[in-house]
Amino acid sequence: MGLLERFRPKKQEKEPSKEEAKDKVSSSLDKNLKYLKDKLKDCDDVVYREFRVGSRQQFRFALIYVDGLIDRNMIYEEVLKSLMLQTRHANLNPGIITGDVFSIALRSGLTTGEVKEEEYIDKSMISLLSGDSLVLVDGYKKVLVIGSKGWPNRGVQEPQTEAVIRGPRDGFTETMRSNTALLRRRLRDPNLKIKQTKVGVRSKTDVALAYMDNIVDKNVLKEVEKRLESINIDGVLESGYIESFIEDEKYSIFPQVQSTERPDKVAASLLEGRVAIITDNTPFVLLVPATLNILLQSSEDYYERWFIASFIRILRYASAFVSLVLPAAYIAITSYHPGLIPTDLALYIAGTRTGVPFPAFIEAILMELTLELLREAGIRLPGPIGQTIGIVGGLVIGQAAVQAGLVSPIMVIVVAITAIASFSLASYSVGIAFRILRFFMIVLSAVLGLYGLVMGLLMILVHLCSLKSFGVPYLAPLVGNTYYELGDALVRVPQTVMYRRPKTLAGGNMIRMRTGGAKGASGGGGGRDGDDAGSGGTKGGSVKAGDGNGKGKAGGRRVSGGRDNGQKSGGQKEGGPGTHE
Amino acid sequence: MNDQEKITSNQLMAIMFTTIIGFGLLTLPRAVTEAAGPDGWLLVLAGGVVAIIISIFISRLGLMFPGKTVVEYSGDVITKPLGIIFSLGFFIYYVLFCAFEARVFAEITKQFLLDRTPTEAIIITMLLGSVYLARQDIATVGRIGEMLVPVFILPSLLFLLPAIPEMDLTNLLPFMRTPPVRFLTGIGTIVISYLGFEALLLFQPFMARPRDAAKAMTVALIAVMLIYTLAVVSAVSIFGVVEIQRLIWPPFAVYRVIKIPGAFIENVHGVVMAIWVVAIYMTLTVFFFAAVTILSRVLSLREHSFIALPLAFLIYFLALIPDNVVQVYGYLDAFSLYLGVPFSFVLPAALFIIAKVRGMGKERRNGREKQTKNGG
């Protein structure tokens, strides 16, 4: 399936047209083999198998594949066995088998699913290197490309970086095909489009764009395609390569593209009208456009009950703020404005600081840097040791530094709270952006006190306001005329009242997909339930009577439509797939 | 610059609100009580109404010349050379305003937050911060306005609540005893507090729907009026008419007397100051942005960002000219009388009247009617 699509990208088609004559498959098998062997010289992982087919062994065939990339069983059983043994049986009836051996092999010889003819030898070579097998027949100017990809695979595992308490445990893997399958399993909608191209002159990495055709903002989609096409790099080894090519502002500290390992998150984003960029060889899928608000969310927010989710979201926003300003505010207040805090506390802080030889600024920088080092060391060291070293190291250093009189105990507390706050952010890259900016804030408030702190915050805010991700303001929906989306920003209102897709992300006339029963079914309502949202929506549509609570909960995201249903009794009709567009 | 992103009417509202409110509030209670005694808060309302009327004129004027800022259409209305002189005057007005803002801000910051930091350092950092925003496009200014409105409305109102027990409303009596003539001349003294709305002359063409400008301006100015009235009423009722005239910045004095019971923050005024930095920053930056926009349009530049930094140095030197706060306010009074009133009240109204007399809006309307006829 994907194999056919894979050859569609323009770039790949242009190439052969340049050197057409040279590239075409020759009719002589020996010539072709020689050409391939020449090109793939010293590539010892390529296997050539020549064999003969037919009762009198009159047809010369060759099978070529890259060892390790293919499913051997499949090739042996469905290609070699079929061609060599079964055609011999068929040959008992000689009237049929005469004629074009090539098309017979294609039509009835090979018992595999994906087979394609290919005229250009270089193109077939690329598919050979991506894991397909080639069958060459002497005397025919075409190659049979057999989809036989099958390499050792990590298998679907729980994502390491985005753990949830409640929610699906499957995560993306390094194989793009299984990643798209994970998406397709969640969105069984013909509108889920998965467009593949290849990026990277040498790596020829498969990159797929996934989007919901009738929800996505076409301008965003066009822009993504344009930017992807403009990438001209030798190799794409991780989606980060692509990210750095497609992001809007390269000199910003904030990530403007979201990356995730969670298929449920991607599915939910697609339903909001965003575009996913799936890259082969990495479990990290890119999502655009991304806003700060989205980056601070976790997919679990939609699985927990709304009250809990809202609390956690507020907590997360608060911790983003704390991780940015706490040490800076501590420095500003202790060094410049001790009058702002209660006198007892100010005196106590001053007391703990007696004997500390450094100014608060040095103290803070020292501790923050130590913390960053511990964090980095903790990541590099193997799992269990890393954790232990992180915690123990932190404790020992904190405790020892205080006892040695180098750091005041309150500073240790401040730094520890800051660290906890910054690790509680859902996105690692946003967390690290805030951590870096924290140093900037520390410097500013050490120089200019509270005024510096406020100016620093203002500068960061100006920067955030000036950022855009694929035409969407980075701070949406806090800015722009999208205030109703605030229900899914600082807090998360119940799924049942989120009638509309976010206007900032979804495109054009498809904003209110959730209002009707059918829309509920195709859009899966809040959709974040993953698999069952679709069927749930349909059920809600046809049951329709319970549009208030109870049963309506499933289809109930059409709430405003639900009101209509009561009068039109259109639940059943709208529930049908007929009214999609 | 024409293909840049537009602002929504809410963003215009936010820009105007944050721009106007920053600077005027500082001296307002003192100025109005000097002019009209306990009836000062009525003066605030009267000034607000005048500002609303003028801003409606301005928005009508802007609608006559769609897609053009005052720099372009003043040339159409009062011949090209006069138009350029007008625009340059407007530019000088904004530059001077920025200089005053920066200086006053530095003085306040010095007094309340950083008593040992040199004024120059505060002015420079403030201006550099402004340059950063002035180099962006109008949409960014709009977004930041939107973000900042709640940031400083909510806390300043919340912190006013504990001041209620300190208030004595009898300080506002006697009511309506100011002689009408004194009251009318008093309106002139408070215009400084409403300066900023005339930036609509520049911002209207950047709106996605310029028709909404009048409505947005009215809402913004009413909000400003309410906040000002609240500030005056609270300051006068706490300190009384006599005492208030001895305070340079009465609103800060209000926050100084407040004690929040049982709160972690002992002294509210520090936090209020922090919010104040935000407000002043916004005012200064919008004026700065306006100055940069005017200059780039007079010189017909395609990019406006690179003017910002040199302009900041000019403002920096201008800001350091006065020797002390008293002198700053002396200059400021002259400034608001000879530049503020003309450029924000008289000249826009005059432009509007001249354009009307010359039948410019009509021309366009007729033209459009013709077009629609042809189209039909």
Interface residues (C-beta under 8 A of the other chain):
Chain A: Y336 H337 G339 L340 I341 P342 T343 L448 G449 L450 Y451 G452 L453 V454 M455 L458 M459 L461 V462 C465 S466 P473 L475 L478 V479 G480 N481
Chain B: T8 N10 Q11 T109 L113 L114 T117 A121 I122 T125 M126 G129 Y132 L133 Q136 D137 A139 T140 G142 R143 I144 E146 M147 L148 F264 I265 E266 N267 G270 V271 M273 A274 V277 V278 Y281
